[in-house]
Amino acid sequence: MDLNLLTAGMIWMTWLLAAIVIFAIRARSNAVRILALDAMTLVLVAVLVLFAASREEAYFMDAALALALVSFVSTVAASRWLAAGRVL
């Protein structure tokens, strides 16, 4: 891929991450904060994938996959705790 395109994508994702952080700070309810944190990890996964593509190194893809799995489990656990007061 073109390095300029990957750089533009990484810059866009960084701005998007900053906007989501501001949104998470200003959120009024805990449910919105949980969704904002999930969106932040999704953007971080995208940044890791773009970084892996620009460096042509596969271990960043492994880190992105691990982060996505941890993000999914933590989002489900936080949502269940918020809804029912317990995780299991």
MIPA-667836 format. One record per residue (C-alpha): x, y, z; residue number from 1; residue in one letter. Coordinates in pm, whole numbers. Layout:
BEGIN
> X,Y,Z,NUM,A
...
//
This chain:
BEGIN
> 0,0,0,1,M
> 96,359,-43,2,D
> 274,495,264,3,L
> 102,835,230,4,N
> -239,670,240,5,L
> -147,475,553,6,L
> -12,789,717,7,T
> -332,978,635,8,A
> -535,693,784,9,G
> -329,697,1102,10,M
> -368,1074,1136,11,I
> -745,1041,1084,12,W
> -767,766,1345,13,M
> -568,978,1592,14,T
> -809,1269,1552,15,W
> -1100,1030,1587,16,L
> -947,887,1904,17,L
> -911,1236,2050,18,A
> -1276,1313,1971,19,A
> -1391,991,2136,20,I
> -1184,1066,2448,21,V
> -1350,1407,2477,22,I
> -1689,1242,2424,23,F
> -1617,985,2696,24,A
> -1515,1256,2942,25,I
> -1827,1462,2874,26,R
> -2070,1168,2878,27,A
> -2337,1185,3144,28,R
> -2427,819,3189,29,S
> -2214,515,3255,30,N
> -2364,328,2960,31,A
> -2243,596,2719,32,V
> -1898,585,2882,33,R
> -1883,209,2830,34,I
> -1969,251,2463,35,L
> -1714,531,2425,36,A
> -1441,315,2578,37,L
> -1535,34,2341,38,D
> -1513,275,2049,39,A
> -1171,394,2171,40,M
> -1036,42,2172,41,T
> -1182,-16,1827,42,L
> -994,288,1698,43,V
> -676,169,1873,44,L
> -713,-166,1699,45,V
> -744,15,1366,46,A
> -431,220,1444,47,V
> -239,-98,1525,48,L
> -353,-258,1199,49,V
> -248,48,999,50,L
> 84,56,1181,51,F
> 138,-313,1105,52,A
> 65,-249,739,53,A
> 302,46,721,54,S
> 587,-139,894,55,R
> 507,-474,728,56,E
> 544,-651,1063,57,E
> 291,-912,1168,58,A
> 326,-892,1546,59,Y
> 130,-568,1558,60,F
> -161,-765,1412,61,M
> -131,-1007,1703,62,D
> -146,-716,1946,63,A
> -452,-578,1764,64,A
> -626,-914,1786,65,L
> -549,-950,2157,66,A
> -671,-595,2225,67,L
> -994,-661,2034,68,A
> -1060,-978,2235,69,L
> -992,-809,2569,70,V
> -1208,-515,2463,71,S
> -1500,-741,2376,72,F
> -1485,-930,2705,73,V
> -1450,-613,2911,74,S
> -1739,-443,2731,75,T
> -1967,-740,2789,76,V
> -1863,-762,3156,77,A
> -1910,-389,3217,78,A
> -2249,-390,3043,79,S
> -2370,-688,3243,80,R
> -2250,-528,3565,81,W
> -2426,-204,3478,82,L
> -2751,-381,3386,83,A
> -2774,-647,3655,84,A
> -2523,-549,3921,85,G
> -2325,-868,3866,86,R
> -2100,-1006,3595,87,V
> -2173,-1380,3598,88,L
//
